[in-house]
């Protein structure tokens, strides 16, 4: 679930550290919170990044289905903590390469997206957030929707034991297809198991239900390893469970966070 305007907007938010007299600029103190990423699950994270932190999530994906295979990267999402409960989000356009057997190979960039995330929880043991975003037609002819496409997401999570966490997401998207929008609802359910202190694994069901075409059901597995409190490596694999879904995909990623502005 889960590229996109100019990163200049984000750099402008970062500001400049204050210097007094000859005192050297001191780096901002890092957040003690362990990194929490949107990737590699379909469901987004139910919490925001810490205030003043800049988090970059990156990866690549190989997939096949519908008679073709594809590769995309760098899947870069930029997340910046505006406050303890609010973050701004920017998806850098992905580069796609699609191979159709017996036909041509297509490549180009997809669309950019800009969004805002508001954390609503914790409430009664649940972490809940609300995400609104807008995808903009910045991509190449073959990979852009050629429209301004909004989306709403409501990710949630709840710890159910020392090692198990349940999570998921409800979402609605309005992608442009041709000369109209194909309103698409989405639901996901995920179970995460803490294997060791730095490593966890998950299994996830994700379903997309578009206005046109059949539903897309997916079974998704993944492992994430925190190389440090602010760095994460991940690998994941998905299997399509319906005719309209991809046959399968595999991907990997690296995410990191640093304190960009003094809290």
N, C-alpha and C positions, 0 to 999 in steps of 0.2 A: 503496500500500500503504500512500502512506502517505498527534475531539474530546473534555478531560474531567475531579475532585472539586473541591476548592477550591484556588485558587491561594495561599490563605493558608498551606498546607502548605509551599509553596516559599519564600514570603517569610520564614517562620520559619527556614528553613535559611540565609538570607543573613547573619544576625547583624548586629552593630553595630560600626563601626570604633572603635578605641581612641583616646582623647584623653588626653594628659598635660598638666596645668597649663593654660597659655594657648596651647599649640601648636595651630594650626589642623588640622583633620582633613585628612589627605592622601589623595587618591584612590589606589586600588590600582593598581599597575602593570599595563598591559594585556598580554595574551599576544601574542607575536609570531607565533603560528601563524595562517595564513590560515583563514578561515571554511570549514568543511566541513558541508554541510547534508544532511538526509534528502531534501528536496525538490529538484527536481521529479520525480525518478525514482521508480518503484515500489519498487525496492530501497532500503533504508535505507543511510545512510553506515556504513562499516566501522570508523570511529574515533569516539571520544567527544569531547565538547567539553573544552577545557582546564580544569584544576582551578580552582574559584572563579568560572568564567565562567557567565553567564546568556545563553542564545541563544533568540531567538524567531523562528520561521519561520511566515510568513503567506502567504495567497493566496486565489484564488477559482477556480471551475471551472464551465464551461458544458458540459453533456453531453446527448446524445440517444440514444435506443434503446428498444427494447421498446414502441414506440408512444407515447413521452412524452419531454419535455425537462425538464431540471432545472438549477438553479443552486445552488451552495453556497459559503459563506464564513463565517468568515475563515480556516479551515483552520489555526488557530494551534496550533503545537506549542511547548511550553516545555521547554528542556533545560538542566539545571544540572550542572556538573562537581563531583562530590563528591571525587574524587581524580584522579590522573593516568590512571586506567584505568576509572573508574566514573562514571556519570551517572544522575540521576533524570530522568524524563520525564513530562510531563503534557500531555494533549491536551484543549484547550478545546472544548466542544460546538460543532459547526458549525450554522449556520442553513441550512435547505433550503427551496427552493421548487420544486415539481414541477407542471408543466402537462400535463394529459392532454387532447388535442384532443377536443372534443365532450363533455367531462365537467368535473369540478371542478378547481380549483387547490388544491393542498395545501401547507402551509408549517408549519415548526416546527423545533425543535432536536433534534439527534441526541444520542448518548450521550457521556459523558466517559470518559477512560481514563488510568490511572496505570501507569507502568512503570519498569523498571530496565535499564540497559545496561552490560555488562561487556566491555571490550576484551580479547581473548585474544592478539592478535598485537602486533607483527609476528613472523612465523615463516616462514623460508625464502622471504622476499620477499612474503608475503601479510599483509595486514591483515585481521583477523577479529574479529567481535564477536558476543556473544550477548545477545539482547533478550527479556525476558519482560514481559508487560503484562496488565492486566485492564481490560476495558471494563465500565462500570457503567450500569445502566438509569436515567439521569438525564434522558433525552430525552422529547419529547412522544409521545403515543400513536401517531401515524402513523409516527414515525421512530426510536423506540427498539426495541431487540430484546427488551426486557422481561426480560432475563436478565443474569447476570454471566458475561461471555465472555472466556476466557483466550486468549492467543496466544503463540507462540514464533517468533523470527526469528533467522536466522544469516546476516548480510550479510558479504560478503568483497570484497576488491579486490586487484589486483596490477598494478603498473606494468610494462609490457612494452617500452617504449621511452621516449625523451624526451618524446614527444607523445601516446602511446597508453596507455590504462589499460583493463584488463578488470575487470569487477565483476559481482556478482549476489547472489542471496539464495535460501536455502531456508527455508520457513516452514510452520507448521501453525497453523490457526485453528479455534476451536470456537464458531462463532456460534449463537445460539439462533434457531430458526425454528419458530414455532408452539409445540408442546409437546415439542420435541426439539432436539438439536444436529445441525447439518449440518457434520461434520468436513470441513475443506477444506485440501488441500495446495497449496503454491504454489512455483513455481520461476521465476527470472528470470535473464536474461543480458544484460549491457550492455557496449557498447564506447564509450569516451569519447575524444574527440580534442581536444587543446589547440590552439585556433586562434591565440590570442595570449596574452600573459602573463595578462591578466585575463579572458579569455573561452574557454569550451569548449563543445562540442556533443556530444550522445550519441544513440545509437540503442539501443533496448532491446526485448527480447521478454519478455513476462510471461504466465504461464499459471496459472490457478486451476483446481483439480480437486476439486469438491465431491462429497460422498457422494451427494447428490440433484441431479438436473439435469445438463445437459451442461457440458463444460469451457468455460472462458472464456479465449480466446486474444487477446492484445493486442500490437500493434506501436506503439511509443512513441518520439517524437522530442522533443528539447529543447535549449535553449541557456541557459547561465548566464553572467552577467557580474558580476564582482566590482568594484563601484564603489569599494571600498576593501578592505584586508585583512580587515575585519570587517563588510562589507555585501555582499549579493548580490541581484541581480535575476534573475528567470528567466521563461521562457515555454516552454510545451510543448504537444504535440498527440498524441493517441492515436487509433488506428483499431482497431475490433473486427474479429477474424478468424474468429469463430465465431458461431453463431446466439444463443448465450446471453450473449454479450458486448454492451457498448454499441456503437452504431454508430460514434460518434466523440465526442471531447471536446477542449476547448481551455482552457487556464488560464494564469495568470501569478501571480507572487509576489514578495515582498520579505522578506528575512531579515537579521537583524543580531545582533551579539554584543557584550557589554561585560563588563568585569571587575567582578564584584559583590563579591567577597571577596578580600582580599589573599592572594596565593599564598605 
